[in-house]
Amino acid sequence: MGEKTEFEPGDKVPNDGVYMEVGEKSFHTEIQNPQQVTLERGASFPETANHNRKWKKKTKARVH
């Protein structure tokens, strides 16, 4: 089983880095001006702009 790549608000941050908001199905959803946050391991993810969004590490959050 692979590592989890999308996170809900309140989840613990697995690794230091920059995380950004993505849509539920980031492959099909393009968000204008998504929130970006720099977080350290063990911190909690903040709330997203709406309930349909999740957090994803910026290096893995490519828009197609």
TORVEX-419710 format. One record per residue: chain; x, y, z of N, C-alpha, C in turn; residue in one letter. Coordinates in pm, 1 decimal. Layout:
BEGIN
- ch:n.east:n.north:n.up:ca.east:ca.north:ca.up:c.east:c.north:c.up:aa
- A:X:Y:Z:X:Y:Z:X:Y:Z:A
...
This chain:
BEGIN
- ch:n.east:n.north:n.up:ca.east:ca.north:ca.up:c.east:c.north:c.up:aa
- A:84.3:-116.7:0.0:0.0:0.0:0.0:89.0:123.2:0.0:M
- A:56.8:223.1:-82.1:139.4:342.1:-96.2:113.3:446.9:9.6:G
- A:193.0:549.7:3.9:180.7:661.1:96.5:61.9:748.0:57.5:E
- A:-9.6:797.6:156.7:-123.1:885.7:134.7:-72.2:1017.9:75.7:K
- A:-139.5:1071.2:-27.9:-92.4:1194.0:-91.7:-188.8:1310.8:-76.1:T
- A:-315.4:1285.8:-43.8:-411.7:1393.2:-22.6:-456.4:1390.6:122.8:E
- A:-469.4:1510.0:181.3:-496.3:1520.3:323.8:-615.1:1611.1:351.4:F
- A:-690.5:1577.6:454.2:-805.6:1655.6:499.3:-758.3:1759.5:601.7:E
- A:-833.7:1870.6:617.3:-801.7:1964.8:725.6:-802.8:1891.5:859.5:P
- A:-704.0:1919.0:943.4:-693.8:1853.1:1073.7:-601.6:1732.2:1073.8:G
- A:-572.5:1674.3:957.3:-477.1:1562.7:949.9:-338.7:1611.7:989.9:D
- A:-254.1:1522.1:1034.3:-115.9:1555.4:1069.7:-28.6:1559.1:944.3:K
- A:62.6:1654.2:939.1:153.4:1670.2:825.3:261.0:1561.5:833.2:V
- A:278.0:1480.2:726.6:375.1:1370.7:731.2:519.7:1415.3:711.5:P
- A:542.7:1520.2:632.7:677.9:1567.8:602.9:677.6:1719.0:587.2:N
- A:792.3:1782.7:618.9:805.8:1926.1:598.2:785.6:1958.2:451.0:D
- A:729.1:2074.5:422.1:716.1:2114.9:282.6:605.7:2214.2:259.0:G
- A:588.5:2248.9:132.8:483.6:2340.6:89.6:366.5:2256.7:38.7:V
- A:249.1:2282.3:92.2:128.4:2210.9:53.2:30.7:2309.7:-7.5:Y
- A:-47.9:2263.3:-105.2:-145.8:2350.9:-168.3:-280.0:2280.7:-180.0:M
- A:-385.0:2362.6:-195.3:-519.7:2308.4:-210.7:-537.4:2247.9:-349.3:E
- A:-608.3:2137.5:-353.9:-647.4:2077.2:-481.4:-794.7:2041.5:-470.8:V
- A:-860.4:2026.4:-586.2:-1000.0:1983.6:-587.1:-1009.8:1837.1:-550.7:G
- A:-1132.3:1789.5:-530.3:-1153.2:1648.3:-497.2:-1087.2:1556.8:-598.2:E
- A:-1101.9:1590.9:-723.5:-1040.8:1513.9:-831.2:-947.6:1608.2:-903.7:K
- A:-828.1:1627.3:-849.7:-735.2:1728.5:-898.5:-701.2:1713.4:-1046.1:S
- A:-715.0:1593.2:-1101.3:-685.1:1572.2:-1242.9:-781.1:1653.9:-1330.5:F
- A:-905.9:1668.5:-1286.6:-1007.3:1737.1:-1366.4:-1039.2:1877.7:-1316.4:H
- A:-997.1:1911.9:-1197.4:-1036.6:2037.8:-1135.4:-920.3:2135.2:-1133.0:T
- A:-940.6:2252.0:-1190.1:-838.8:2356.2:-1183.7:-888.0:2465.2:-1090.0:E
- A:-812.7:2493.9:-985.6:-849.5:2594.9:-887.9:-771.9:2721.9:-918.0:I
- A:-842.4:2834.3:-924.7:-777.5:2962.8:-945.0:-722.3:3011.0:-810.5:Q
- A:-596.2:3047.6:-804.9:-529.6:3098.5:-684.2:-549.3:3008.2:-561.9:N
- A:-502.7:2883.4:-567.3:-517.9:2794.1:-451.6:-432.3:2840.9:-333.8:P
- A:-479.4:2812.9:-212.5:-401.2:2845.1:-93.9:-275.5:2759.2:-93.8:Q
- A:-164.3:2817.0:-46.0:-40.5:2742.7:-28.1:10.3:2770.9:112.9:Q
- A:53.5:2669.0:182.2:105.4:2684.6:317.5:234.3:2604.6:331.8:V
- A:326.6:2656.3:410.9:450.1:2585.2:444.4:429.5:2525.6:582.8:T
- A:440.3:2394.1:593.6:413.5:2324.9:719.2:529.8:2234.3:757.0:L
- A:542.6:2212.5:887.8:644.5:2121.8:939.3:579.0:1991.7:981.3:E
- A:656.8:1886.6:977.8:608.6:1753.3:1015.7:544.5:1756.5:1155.0:R
- A:427.8:1694.3:1166.7:358.7:1686.0:1295.3:255.4:1794.2:1316.8:G
- A:260.1:1902.9:1238.9:159.7:2008.9:1250.6:28.5:1958.3:1191.4:A
- A:-79.6:2031.9:1212.7:-208.8:1995.0:1154.9:-237.9:2080.5:1032.8:S
- A:-302.9:2020.7:933.5:-341.5:2096.1:815.5:-452.9:2194.0:851.9:F
- A:-446.5:2317.9:800.0:-551.8:2416.3:827.4:-677.0:2387.1:744.8:P
- A:-782.8:2463.7:770.8:-906.3:2450.7:693.5:-881.9:2492.6:549.1:E
- A:-955.7:2433.4:457.4:-947.9:2469.9:316.4:-1054.7:2575.6:287.8:T
- A:-1050.0:2635.0:167.4:-1144.7:2739.5:130.3:-1288.2:2686.6:120.2:A
- A:-1305.1:2559.6:84.4:-1437.6:2497.6:88.2:-1424.0:2348.8:117.8:N
- A:-1535.5:2285.4:150.8:-1532.2:2146.3:197.9:-1496.0:2044.0:90.5:H
- A:-1494.1:2082.3:-37.0:-1460.3:1988.4:-143.4:-1311.2:1981.7:-174.1:N
- A:-1231.5:2059.6:-104.5:-1088.4:2064.4:-134.0:-1007.3:1984.6:-32.9:R
- A:-886.9:1947.4:-75.4:-793.9:1873.5:10.1:-657.0:1938.5:-2.5:K
- A:-564.0:1897.3:82.2:-426.1:1945.5:76.4:-340.0:1840.4:9.3:W
- A:-243.1:1886.0:-70.2:-150.6:1796.0:-137.0:-14.6:1865.0:-143.9:K
- A:93.8:1787.4:-130.7:227.4:1845.9:-138.5:245.2:1909.2:-276.0:K
- A:300.3:2030.0:-279.0:307.2:2107.3:-402.8:379.2:2033.7:-515.2:K
- A:483.4:1960.0:-486.2:556.8:1888.9:-591.3:472.7:1780.6:-657.8:T
- A:365.9:1734.0:-587.7:280.0:1628.1:-641.9:146.0:1682.5:-691.1:K
- A:123.5:1812.6:-680.5:-5.5:1871.8:-713.7:-5.1:1935.9:-851.4:A
- A:39.3:1862.8:-949.7:42.7:1915.3:-1085.8:-96.5:1918.9:-1144.7:R
- A:-126.3:2026.3:-1217.3:-253.3:2037.0:-1287.7:-230.8:1991.2:-1430.7:V
- A:-313.8:1903.8:-1479.9:-298.5:1849.1:-1615.5:-381.7:1927.9:-1712.6:H
